[in-house]
Amino acid sequence: MDCLELDGEIIRSEEPRFTPSGLQVYEGVLHHMGEVREAGGIRRLDFETLVVAFGRTAERLQALALPARITLKGYISPRSHRTQRLIVYITEFS
């Protein structure tokens, strides 16, 4: 199973929207800063990525005051079958 764990700050969120079946959708931007060991050295990471969540997770994210530091679990997938642009889908967070 593909699984991603990432920490950072939610720095921006869109107005809540809903699927045709009434499921809440959350869309926002996560800013991550950190370091990883690579090839015997330290590589600094500093990037922003789009994040999406659905249902109860979306409701909880929408209620956060920004900026909000979170640790998320989820997966990376293309936004749709028409594009290869990757986004992070949040399945849970703390």
Buried (B, 14 or more C-beta within 10 A) or exposed (E): EEEEEBBBBBEBBEEEEEEEEEEBBBBBBBBBEEEEEEEEEEEEEEEEBBBBBBEEBBEBBBEBEEEBEBEBEBEEEEEEEEEEEEBBBBBEBE
